[in-house]
Amino acid sequence: MRHNRPGGRIEVTTAAGPPGGGLTVSNTGPVIDPAGGPRLLEPFRRRAERRHRAGEGAGLGLSLVASAARAHGARLRAQANPAPDGGTTLTVYCEAASAEA
């Protein structure tokens, strides 16, 4: 919610399908350069420069999501949403666990 805008939205959806499934989280917010979406997954990367205000965050949230996805063998895709809504869409694709595991 911190990076959304007043009156904005957040959508969470899941999808099942071979060989696994996916989780998608999409929100409205500032318009981000389409090339900048994947860069938000890098540690300490922020959409804008820090202003050094309390509660601002350090730019680690999405890099932690990316690290957790890698640790579990999942794929993560980040993309900027087009104007006028802006924001980002993150999708984690997970493969189904084998019955032999």
C-alpha angles and dihedrals in degrees: 000000000000093000097041126091130244108283090013126137141232121204126192119189136171130203131192124206143127126329093012138313145269143234120209126192118186130177140175120238142113116354108256127201105260090233089055098062097085091042089064087072091066118097115266091006115141134179090235135019117274118265092194097239124152114269093015097128131229102251096257103113100088093037088058090051089051091049093050091049091052092047090056097044093251128138120233125202123190123190136171116242115233125249139301094038098032122175126107142284120214122189125188115198115201127189118225116259113249119248088235094061 
